[in-house]
Amino acid sequence: MRTSATGLTLALALIGLVSACRPPAAALEARKLLDRGELKAARSAIDRAIQQQPSDAELQRVRIEVQLAQGDRKAAVQTYRGWLDRVGQDRAMAHHLAVSLLSWALSHRDPVLRLAALQGARQTDASELERAVARRLDDPDEVVRSWAAVAMSQTPAGSDALGRQLASPSAAARAVAVENLARIAGQTARSTLRRFVEDPASGVRSALARGVGRLGQDWALALLKPLVTDRDRGVRLAAISALGRVGHATDETLRMVRTALQDPYIGIRLAAVLTLADLQGPQARPRLRQLAGTDDLIPALQAATRLARMGEDQPVLDAIARALVDRQWTVRAAGCNAGSSLHGANPVARKLISDRGLVDPEPRVRIAAARAVLALGDSSRAARSAALLQGLACRQTSESMESLCLQAAEVLLRANNRVGLRQLERLVRQGISPSHRREALRIALTGGGLLQLAVDALADSDLRVAVAAAVELYRRTTD
């Protein structure tokens, strides 16, 4: 008799447990209405259900989904905040809020936003978004379709779509497919990739160089060789950079590097210095010393910095000293940045940059100097300089001054001055540039800012900021 009673009690408990795990009927009904596109009816249904069961988490999740489907991001954030007022803390609900916003953005009418959401989904590798990403394989926008194919390339549907995008009429879409095919398929795609060496779009040829350069395969050199001398400087830059990643120091590759060191485009000369060091390692020292002593100061700084990584500090100190008295502020800033790359308490470099860079008439040089002094171990002096710059820049309303304000706040934060964090939080909420608001959010969260800052940014007036906030929120609520 007792055994029977115990069995009955257990059965009832199991029934109760199953019932507790089953979503409320109102939640299921609202989701059906949502799937049919009956947004107004779905919102009315879920609002009525929550009035009766305000403590049900599943109903609150559905309400967030419905509000976002209507584009009402402020209401979704308010729902989350109201839920926190009731329960105190719920990381799972914050996670659901982030996923729901990314899912909504993936089907937005603006292809720019769909692409931003797709990139965000790839950054998070969110399994909850796999179906929403898969739907973008048939996206009307060619570039979105290519990125969706990349994201789904491990599936048959994604692989087929990636192959089709190689023939896309959109050069930007072809570039995405070409670059990632090299990374995904490797040597098996050699014959397919070869035909893009002569693609009429320079962006596709650059993408080819970037893609094959990641592989480190012997056959990549055959594809890179004609691209190193391409008529387009962007293609040449991608190709010479790729040579270093391929890593074959043959007479032919070194000849290509020597040619690139004379290129009229400074970006290619810089890339050639790095490629030389990557290809030859310590054997590149004599040539790097020669380059470090030339009057082409920015490549000289690059060469000297690579020597410093090999244990030779004097060339970089000499190059920094010459750069800090140059007429062009960009060269002086590059000299400070070279000091940052030393990443050690080098007293000579610190004094050079402190004495000249921190008092430079150009604010952009002073902020580069502050970063360098911080990297070289003098956090108090870096913080004082950054605080002065912040006082100058953060009261201005131009985007250039806002950029300086952002950089100064980051230096303060890295120097353990909480004023920097407060300024970053202000920029997240009030910055005039969407890109600055996104960057301020990333830095603030990395530097100890509260998760609530990302939640607030979900309602930003710029949808790309909201997507970036959803990515940050997802990352920080994933166990």
Secondary structure, DSSP 8 states (H G I E B T S, - for coil): -HHHHHHHHHHHHHHHHHHHHS--HHHHHHHHHHHTT-HHHHHHHHHHHHHH-TT-HHHHHHHHHHHHHTT-HHHHHHHHHHHHHHHS--HHHHHHHHHHHHHHHHT-S-HHHHHHHHHHHHHHT-GGGHHHHHGGGG-SSHHHHHHHHHHTTTSHHHHHHHHHHTT-S-HHHHHHHHHHHHHHHGGGGHHHHHGGGG-S-HHHHHHHHHHHHTT--TTHHHHHHHHHT-SSHHHHHHHHHHHHHHT---HHHHHHHHHHTT-SSHHHHHHHHHHHHHHHGGGGHHHHHHHHTSS-HHHHHHHHHHHHHTT--HHHHHHHHHHTT-SSHHHHHHHHHHHHTT-S--HHHHHHHHHHGGG-SSHHHHHHHHHHHHHTT-HHHHHHHHHHHHHHHTT--SHHHHHHHHHHHHHHHHTT-HHHHHHHHHHHHH-SSHHHHHHHHHHHHHTT--THHHHHHTT-SSHHHHHHHHHHHHHTT--
